[in-house]
Amino acid sequence: MSSVDGTRVGQGQIDNGRLDSDVSDDSSRRDPAGEDVATLPLEEPNPAARVRQFYQFLAEVTPRIWVVPAIVALNLAVYVAMVASGVHPIQPTVASVVDWGVNYGPKTLGGQPWRLLTSIFVHYGAFHLCFNMIVLWNIGRWVERIFGSLRFAALYLCAGLIGSVTSVAVHPHLVSAGASGAVFGVYGALAAFLLSQRGSIDARVVKKLATVAIFFLGYNVLYSLKSPIIDLAAHVGGLVSGAVAGWWLARPLTPSLPQKLRRPVIVFAAIFVILAVFPSVLPNPPDFEGVVREFSEVESKAVNAYNSLVEAASAGRVTDEAFAKGIEDEVLPVWRHVQPRLDEAATQLRNPQQTKVLKALRQYERDRAYSWTQMILALRAHNKPFLEWTTKVDADAVKKFKDSIK
């Protein structure tokens, strides 16, 4: 068998991943004397060899790829920067990643539409990052060579953007991040290419690529249905938009063919239009995470002030009247400051889990306000049994709240 020179393999010619034999199918030939001489038919390459031959051919179509390595490097750089700033490397909290550009309805639709794109470069910890980047590295290099670097960049960003748009439209209160929507789009683009170019690629190569794609998509869809923290909307949006973009951006697999820029440029332009227009289409949802953070800050200030008064009273440093006035002037005003935000959010939230938490917060706010108000009356009346009862009511309010959010 002759050596590989990029266009010849053995005695066959590679054409878009197909191997067209130069040898006839006859199992015998004639020698110079005219006698029949038995010859063995050429051995068909196995599926793995076919795939290798196809990848060698793609290396001629797109000799250099840079988009996938750049995407992986950017995701790693963002992760390193997040960890260096104090974000937990394995299990970061929602509050710690919000400022890094995740897709969160109240922020995205409240004047920060750039989160639709930046969120595809932010991940929830090392495992989330590694899984997405390993998958992207394995399949992305194939797809970038198939489409070309500029077209691949266009379909990747398009799939990531539409995945984010779908996510915030379906789950406006979900804090979403990760490249999985864009990766689903890469698989969608590959599927669209295989359908649009069927017949030009060897069936065994198609089967190999299709098997990998079906396994990835099937596993992720099933896992998404079982896990409430997986953003299935982003996956579906990325998959569908990637397939549409892949169908439209598909090109002939011909080495040295000049690449036309019109279609990828149109996709990039559409991305900017969506970023500019989409936030005005949907209403800005209430900032549930912001309300919870504000309540937590208020609770910390009010409870710290109350505990300081209790400590001073226990040490005999303040009178009953001073204790009562401290609650009246330093604790209750701070505590009641968050009540309007809780009431407003209660009329807007639709998410059942968030509604449950907000209901518990509102009840907790009312219970402690009541116990502290009664405590003021008990202190000014110098009524010890009454004071002990109000102290118990306050402790019960705390316990009730903790039990309600378990």
Contacts in CASP RR format, 6 or more apart in sequence:
PFRMAT RR
TARGET T0000
AUTHOR 0000-0000-0000
METHOD contacts of the structure
MODEL  1
MSSVDGTRVGQGQIDNGRLDSDVSDDSSRRDPAGEDVATLPLEEPNPAAR
VRQFYQFLAEVTPRIWVVPAIVALNLAVYVAMVASGVHPIQPTVASVVDW
GVNYGPKTLGGQPWRLLTSIFVHYGAFHLCFNMIVLWNIGRWVERIFGSL
RFAALYLCAGLIGSVTSVAVHPHLVSAGASGAVFGVYGALAAFLLSQRGS
IDARVVKKLATVAIFFLGYNVLYSLKSPIIDLAAHVGGLVSGAVAGWWLA
RPLTPSLPQKLRRPVIVFAAIFVILAVFPSVLPNPPDFEGVVREFSEVES
KAVNAYNSLVEAASAGRVTDEAFAKGIEDEVLPVWRHVQPRLDEAATQLR
NPQQTKVLKALRQYERDRAYSWTQMILALRAHNKPFLEWTTKVDADAVKK
FKDSIK
1 10 0 8 1.000
1 11 0 8 1.000
2 8 0 8 1.000
2 10 0 8 1.000
2 11 0 8 1.000
4 10 0 8 1.000
4 56 0 8 1.000
6 14 0 8 1.000
6 56 0 8 1.000
6 57 0 8 1.000
6 60 0 8 1.000
7 13 0 8 1.000
7 14 0 8 1.000
7 60 0 8 1.000
8 14 0 8 1.000
9 19 0 8 1.000
9 53 0 8 1.000
9 56 0 8 1.000
11 21 0 8 1.000
11 22 0 8 1.000
11 23 0 8 1.000
11 42 0 8 1.000
12 19 0 8 1.000
12 20 0 8 1.000
12 21 0 8 1.000
12 22 0 8 1.000
13 19 0 8 1.000
13 20 0 8 1.000
13 22 0 8 1.000
14 53 0 8 1.000
14 54 0 8 1.000
14 56 0 8 1.000
14 57 0 8 1.000
16 57 0 8 1.000
16 197 0 8 1.000
16 200 0 8 1.000
16 201 0 8 1.000
16 253 0 8 1.000
17 50 0 8 1.000
17 53 0 8 1.000
17 54 0 8 1.000
17 57 0 8 1.000
17 200 0 8 1.000
17 201 0 8 1.000
17 202 0 8 1.000
17 205 0 8 1.000
17 253 0 8 1.000
18 200 0 8 1.000
18 201 0 8 1.000
18 202 0 8 1.000
19 45 0 8 1.000
19 50 0 8 1.000
19 53 0 8 1.000
19 202 0 8 1.000
21 42 0 8 1.000
23 42 0 8 1.000
25 41 0 8 1.000
27 38 0 8 1.000
27 39 0 8 1.000
27 40 0 8 1.000
27 41 0 8 1.000
28 36 0 8 1.000
28 37 0 8 1.000
28 38 0 8 1.000
28 39 0 8 1.000
29 36 0 8 1.000
29 37 0 8 1.000
29 39 0 8 1.000
30 36 0 8 1.000
30 37 0 8 1.000
31 37 0 8 1.000
45 53 0 8 1.000
47 204 0 8 1.000
47 205 0 8 1.000
47 207 0 8 1.000
47 208 0 8 1.000
50 202 0 8 1.000
50 204 0 8 1.000
50 205 0 8 1.000
50 208 0 8 1.000
51 204 0 8 1.000
51 205 0 8 1.000
51 208 0 8 1.000
54 201 0 8 1.000
54 202 0 8 1.000
54 205 0 8 1.000
55 142 0 8 1.000
55 145 0 8 1.000
57 253 0 8 1.000
58 142 0 8 1.000
58 145 0 8 1.000
58 146 0 8 1.000
58 253 0 8 1.000
59 145 0 8 1.000
60 255 0 8 1.000
61 145 0 8 1.000
61 146 0 8 1.000
61 148 0 8 1.000
61 253 0 8 1.000
61 254 0 8 1.000
61 255 0 8 1.000
61 257 0 8 1.000
62 144 0 8 1.000
62 145 0 8 1.000
62 146 0 8 1.000
62 148 0 8 1.000
62 149 0 8 1.000
64 149 0 8 1.000
65 141 0 8 1.000
65 144 0 8 1.000
65 145 0 8 1.000
65 148 0 8 1.000
65 149 0 8 1.000
66 149 0 8 1.000
67 144 0 8 1.000
67 149 0 8 1.000
67 152 0 8 1.000
67 153 0 8 1.000
67 156 0 8 1.000
68 136 0 8 1.000
68 137 0 8 1.000
68 140 0 8 1.000
68 141 0 8 1.000
68 144 0 8 1.000
68 152 0 8 1.000
71 136 0 8 1.000
71 156 0 8 1.000
71 179 0 8 1.000
72 133 0 8 1.000
72 136 0 8 1.000
72 137 0 8 1.000
74 121 0 8 1.000
75 121 0 8 1.000
75 123 0 8 1.000
75 129 0 8 1.000
75 132 0 8 1.000
75 133 0 8 1.000
75 179 0 8 1.000
76 129 0 8 1.000
76 133 0 8 1.000
78 100 0 8 1.000
78 121 0 8 1.000
78 122 0 8 1.000
78 123 0 8 1.000
79 123 0 8 1.000
79 125 0 8 1.000
79 126 0 8 1.000
79 129 0 8 1.000
82 92 0 8 1.000
82 97 0 8 1.000
82 100 0 8 1.000
82 122 0 8 1.000
83 89 0 8 1.000
86 96 0 8 1.000
87 96 0 8 1.000
87 97 0 8 1.000
87 100 0 8 1.000
88 96 0 8 1.000
88 125 0 8 1.000
89 125 0 8 1.000
89 126 0 8 1.000
90 125 0 8 1.000
90 126 0 8 1.000
90 127 0 8 1.000
91 124 0 8 1.000
91 125 0 8 1.000
92 124 0 8 1.000
92 125 0 8 1.000
94 175 0 8 1.000
94 289 0 8 1.000
95 289 0 8 1.000
95 293 0 8 1.000
97 122 0 8 1.000
97 124 0 8 1.000
97 175 0 8 1.000
97 177 0 8 1.000
98 104 0 8 1.000
98 107 0 8 1.000
98 175 0 8 1.000
98 289 0 8 1.000
100 118 0 8 1.000
100 122 0 8 1.000
100 177 0 8 1.000
101 107 0 8 1.000
101 112 0 8 1.000
101 114 0 8 1.000
101 115 0 8 1.000
101 118 0 8 1.000
101 119 0 8 1.000
101 122 0 8 1.000
101 177 0 8 1.000
102 115 0 8 1.000
102 118 0 8 1.000
102 119 0 8 1.000
102 122 0 8 1.000
102 175 0 8 1.000
102 176 0 8 1.000
102 177 0 8 1.000
103 115 0 8 1.000
103 116 0 8 1.000
103 119 0 8 1.000
103 164 0 8 1.000
103 167 0 8 1.000
103 168 0 8 1.000
103 175 0 8 1.000
103 176 0 8 1.000
103 177 0 8 1.000
104 115 0 8 1.000
104 168 0 8 1.000
104 173 0 8 1.000
104 174 0 8 1.000
104 175 0 8 1.000
104 176 0 8 1.000
104 289 0 8 1.000
105 168 0 8 1.000
105 172 0 8 1.000
105 173 0 8 1.000
105 174 0 8 1.000
105 284 0 8 1.000
105 285 0 8 1.000
106 172 0 8 1.000
106 173 0 8 1.000
106 284 0 8 1.000
106 285 0 8 1.000
106 286 0 8 1.000
106 287 0 8 1.000
106 288 0 8 1.000
106 289 0 8 1.000
106 290 0 8 1.000
107 115 0 8 1.000
107 287 0 8 1.000
108 115 0 8 1.000
108 116 0 8 1.000
108 164 0 8 1.000
108 168 0 8 1.000
108 279 0 8 1.000
109 168 0 8 1.000
109 172 0 8 1.000
109 279 0 8 1.000
109 282 0 8 1.000
109 283 0 8 1.000
109 284 0 8 1.000
109 285 0 8 1.000
110 279 0 8 1.000
110 284 0 8 1.000
111 279 0 8 1.000
113 275 0 8 1.000
113 276 0 8 1.000
113 278 0 8 1.000
113 279 0 8 1.000
114 275 0 8 1.000
115 164 0 8 1.000
116 161 0 8 1.000
116 164 0 8 1.000
116 165 0 8 1.000
116 168 0 8 1.000
116 274 0 8 1.000
116 275 0 8 1.000
116 278 0 8 1.000
117 157 0 8 1.000
117 160 0 8 1.000
117 161 0 8 1.000
117 164 0 8 1.000
117 271 0 8 1.000
117 275 0 8 1.000
119 164 0 8 1.000
119 176 0 8 1.000
119 177 0 8 1.000
119 178 0 8 1.000
120 160 0 8 1.000
120 161 0 8 1.000
120 164 0 8 1.000
120 177 0 8 1.000
120 178 0 8 1.000
120 179 0 8 1.000
120 181 0 8 1.000
120 182 0 8 1.000
121 178 0 8 1.000
121 179 0 8 1.000
122 177 0 8 1.000
122 178 0 8 1.000
123 129 0 8 1.000
123 132 0 8 1.000
123 177 0 8 1.000
123 178 0 8 1.000
123 179 0 8 1.000
124 177 0 8 1.000
124 178 0 8 1.000
128 178 0 8 1.000
132 178 0 8 1.000
132 179 0 8 1.000
132 180 0 8 1.000
132 183 0 8 1.000
133 179 0 8 1.000
135 183 0 8 1.000
135 216 0 8 1.000
136 179 0 8 1.000
136 182 0 8 1.000
136 183 0 8 1.000
136 186 0 8 1.000
139 183 0 8 1.000
139 186 0 8 1.000
139 187 0 8 1.000
139 190 0 8 1.000
139 212 0 8 1.000
139 213 0 8 1.000
139 216 0 8 1.000
140 152 0 8 1.000
140 186 0 8 1.000
142 190 0 8 1.000
142 209 0 8 1.000
143 152 0 8 1.000
143 186 0 8 1.000
143 189 0 8 1.000
143 190 0 8 1.000
143 193 0 8 1.000
144 152 0 8 1.000
146 190 0 8 1.000
146 193 0 8 1.000
146 253 0 8 1.000
147 155 0 8 1.000
147 189 0 8 1.000
147 193 0 8 1.000
147 246 0 8 1.000
147 249 0 8 1.000
147 250 0 8 1.000
147 251 0 8 1.000
148 251 0 8 1.000
148 259 0 8 1.000
150 259 0 8 1.000
150 261 0 8 1.000
150 264 0 8 1.000
151 249 0 8 1.000
151 251 0 8 1.000
151 259 0 8 1.000
151 263 0 8 1.000
151 264 0 8 1.000
153 264 0 8 1.000
154 245 0 8 1.000
154 249 0 8 1.000
154 263 0 8 1.000
154 264 0 8 1.000
154 267 0 8 1.000
154 268 0 8 1.000
154 271 0 8 1.000
155 185 0 8 1.000
155 186 0 8 1.000
155 189 0 8 1.000
155 242 0 8 1.000
155 245 0 8 1.000
155 246 0 8 1.000
155 249 0 8 1.000
155 267 0 8 1.000
156 182 0 8 1.000
156 185 0 8 1.000
156 186 0 8 1.000
157 182 0 8 1.000
157 267 0 8 1.000
157 268 0 8 1.000
157 271 0 8 1.000
158 241 0 8 1.000
158 242 0 8 1.000
158 245 0 8 1.000
158 267 0 8 1.000
158 270 0 8 1.000
158 271 0 8 1.000
159 181 0 8 1.000
159 182 0 8 1.000
159 184 0 8 1.000
159 185 0 8 1.000
159 186 0 8 1.000
159 188 0 8 1.000
159 189 0 8 1.000
159 237 0 8 1.000
159 238 0 8 1.000
159 239 0 8 1.000
159 241 0 8 1.000
159 242 0 8 1.000
159 245 0 8 1.000
160 179 0 8 1.000
160 181 0 8 1.000
160 182 0 8 1.000
160 185 0 8 1.000
160 234 0 8 1.000
160 238 0 8 1.000
160 241 0 8 1.000
161 241 0 8 1.000
161 271 0 8 1.000
161 274 0 8 1.000
161 275 0 8 1.000
162 237 0 8 1.000
162 238 0 8 1.000
162 240 0 8 1.000
162 241 0 8 1.000
162 242 0 8 1.000
162 274 0 8 1.000
163 181 0 8 1.000
163 182 0 8 1.000
163 233 0 8 1.000
163 234 0 8 1.000
163 235 0 8 1.000
163 236 0 8 1.000
163 237 0 8 1.000
163 238 0 8 1.000
163 241 0 8 1.000
164 176 0 8 1.000
164 234 0 8 1.000
165 237 0 8 1.000
165 274 0 8 1.000
165 278 0 8 1.000
166 233 0 8 1.000
166 234 0 8 1.000
166 236 0 8 1.000
166 237 0 8 1.000
166 238 0 8 1.000
167 174 0 8 1.000
167 176 0 8 1.000
167 231 0 8 1.000
167 233 0 8 1.000
167 234 0 8 1.000
168 174 0 8 1.000
168 176 0 8 1.000
168 282 0 8 1.000
169 233 0 8 1.000
169 282 0 8 1.000
170 233 0 8 1.000
171 231 0 8 1.000
171 233 0 8 1.000
172 282 0 8 1.000
172 285 0 8 1.000
173 285 0 8 1.000
173 288 0 8 1.000
173 349 0 8 1.000
173 351 0 8 1.000
173 354 0 8 1.000
174 231 0 8 1.000
175 289 0 8 1.000
176 231 0 8 1.000
176 234 0 8 1.000
180 220 0 8 1.000
180 231 0 8 1.000
180 234 0 8 1.000
180 235 0 8 1.000
181 234 0 8 1.000
181 235 0 8 1.000
181 237 0 8 1.000
181 238 0 8 1.000
181 239 0 8 1.000
182 238 0 8 1.000
184 217 0 8 1.000
184 220 0 8 1.000
184 234 0 8 1.000
184 235 0 8 1.000
184 236 0 8 1.000
184 237 0 8 1.000
184 238 0 8 1.000
184 239 0 8 1.000
184 242 0 8 1.000
185 238 0 8 1.000
185 239 0 8 1.000
185 241 0 8 1.000
185 242 0 8 1.000
185 243 0 8 1.000
185 245 0 8 1.000
186 242 0 8 1.000
187 213 0 8 1.000
187 216 0 8 1.000
187 217 0 8 1.000
187 239 0 8 1.000
188 213 0 8 1.000
188 238 0 8 1.000
188 239 0 8 1.000
188 240 0 8 1.000
188 242 0 8 1.000
188 243 0 8 1.000
188 246 0 8 1.000
189 242 0 8 1.000
189 243 0 8 1.000
189 245 0 8 1.000
189 246 0 8 1.000
189 249 0 8 1.000
190 209 0 8 1.000
190 213 0 8 1.000
191 210 0 8 1.000
191 213 0 8 1.000
191 243 0 8 1.000
192 242 0 8 1.000
192 243 0 8 1.000
192 244 0 8 1.000
192 245 0 8 1.000
192 246 0 8 1.000
192 247 0 8 1.000
192 250 0 8 1.000
193 246 0 8 1.000
193 247 0 8 1.000
193 250 0 8 1.000
194 201 0 8 1.000
194 206 0 8 1.000
194 209 0 8 1.000
194 210 0 8 1.000
195 247 0 8 1.000
196 247 0 8 1.000
196 250 0 8 1.000
197 250 0 8 1.000
197 253 0 8 1.000
198 206 0 8 1.000
200 253 0 8 1.000
201 253 0 8 1.000
217 239 0 8 1.000
220 230 0 8 1.000
220 235 0 8 1.000
221 232 0 8 1.000
221 235 0 8 1.000
223 230 0 8 1.000
224 230 0 8 1.000
224 231 0 8 1.000
224 232 0 8 1.000
224 235 0 8 1.000
225 232 0 8 1.000
245 267 0 8 1.000
248 263 0 8 1.000
248 267 0 8 1.000
249 263 0 8 1.000
249 264 0 8 1.000
249 267 0 8 1.000
251 257 0 8 1.000
251 259 0 8 1.000
251 260 0 8 1.000
285 348 0 8 1.000
286 344 0 8 1.000
286 345 0 8 1.000
286 348 0 8 1.000
286 349 0 8 1.000
288 345 0 8 1.000
288 349 0 8 1.000
288 351 0 8 1.000
288 354 0 8 1.000
288 358 0 8 1.000
291 338 0 8 1.000
291 341 0 8 1.000
291 342 0 8 1.000
291 345 0 8 1.000
291 358 0 8 1.000
292 357 0 8 1.000
292 361 0 8 1.000
294 338 0 8 1.000
294 341 0 8 1.000
295 338 0 8 1.000
295 341 0 8 1.000
295 342 0 8 1.000
295 361 0 8 1.000
295 365 0 8 1.000
298 334 0 8 1.000
298 335 0 8 1.000
298 337 0 8 1.000
298 338 0 8 1.000
299 335 0 8 1.000
301 334 0 8 1.000
302 331 0 8 1.000
302 332 0 8 1.000
302 334 0 8 1.000
302 335 0 8 1.000
305 326 0 8 1.000
305 330 0 8 1.000
305 331 0 8 1.000
305 334 0 8 1.000
306 327 0 8 1.000
306 331 0 8 1.000
306 372 0 8 1.000
309 318 0 8 1.000
309 323 0 8 1.000
309 326 0 8 1.000
309 327 0 8 1.000
309 330 0 8 1.000
309 331 0 8 1.000
312 318 0 8 1.000
312 323 0 8 1.000
313 320 0 8 1.000
313 323 0 8 1.000
320 379 0 8 1.000
320 380 0 8 1.000
320 382 0 8 1.000
321 379 0 8 1.000
321 380 0 8 1.000
323 379 0 8 1.000
324 375 0 8 1.000
324 376 0 8 1.000
324 379 0 8 1.000
324 380 0 8 1.000
327 372 0 8 1.000
327 375 0 8 1.000
327 376 0 8 1.000
327 379 0 8 1.000
328 376 0 8 1.000
331 372 0 8 1.000
332 369 0 8 1.000
332 372 0 8 1.000
332 373 0 8 1.000
335 365 0 8 1.000
335 368 0 8 1.000
335 369 0 8 1.000
335 372 0 8 1.000
336 365 0 8 1.000
336 369 0 8 1.000
338 365 0 8 1.000
339 365 0 8 1.000
342 358 0 8 1.000
342 361 0 8 1.000
342 362 0 8 1.000
342 365 0 8 1.000
343 362 0 8 1.000
345 358 0 8 1.000
346 355 0 8 1.000
346 358 0 8 1.000
346 359 0 8 1.000
346 362 0 8 1.000
349 355 0 8 1.000
349 358 0 8 1.000
357 405 0 8 1.000
360 401 0 8 1.000
360 404 0 8 1.000
360 405 0 8 1.000
361 401 0 8 1.000
363 400 0 8 1.000
363 401 0 8 1.000
363 404 0 8 1.000
364 397 0 8 1.000
364 398 0 8 1.000
364 400 0 8 1.000
364 401 0 8 1.000
364 404 0 8 1.000
367 393 0 8 1.000
367 396 0 8 1.000
367 397 0 8 1.000
367 400 0 8 1.000
367 401 0 8 1.000
368 394 0 8 1.000
368 397 0 8 1.000
368 398 0 8 1.000
370 393 0 8 1.000
370 397 0 8 1.000
371 390 0 8 1.000
371 393 0 8 1.000
371 394 0 8 1.000
371 397 0 8 1.000
372 390 0 8 1.000
372 394 0 8 1.000
374 386 0 8 1.000
374 389 0 8 1.000
374 390 0 8 1.000
374 393 0 8 1.000
375 387 0 8 1.000
375 390 0 8 1.000
375 391 0 8 1.000
375 394 0 8 1.000
377 386 0 8 1.000
378 386 0 8 1.000
378 387 0 8 1.000
378 389 0 8 1.000
378 390 0 8 1.000
379 387 0 8 1.000
END
